[in-house]
Amino acid sequence: MVTSNLADGTLTVIDAKTRAKVREVAVSGGPEAHHVTILFSSDGQRIYVAETGSNQVAEVELSSGRVLRRLPAGKNGDGLAIAGQ
């Protein structure tokens, strides 16, 4: 499981079975990004984080916690979806 932490720009990774915190992932570095919505890729390898305050979406590699890239999202965007091919 993963939760977004609006107050500090991080994600918390939680073990679903034990409910123990596994780690924190720094995404935005502060509350000004206002990330609220998160979405897993279909293979579970990446997380997409709507950085509403920055008008972008961060693509995060779950295994390393590394931000791979940021995608423009338009003003105040926070809803996320993955479209199939």
Secondary structure, 3 states (H helix, E strand, C coil): CEEEECCCCEEEEECCCCCCEEEEEECCCCHHHCEEEEEECCCCCEEEEEEHHHCEEEEEECCCCEEEEEEECCCCCCCCCCCCC
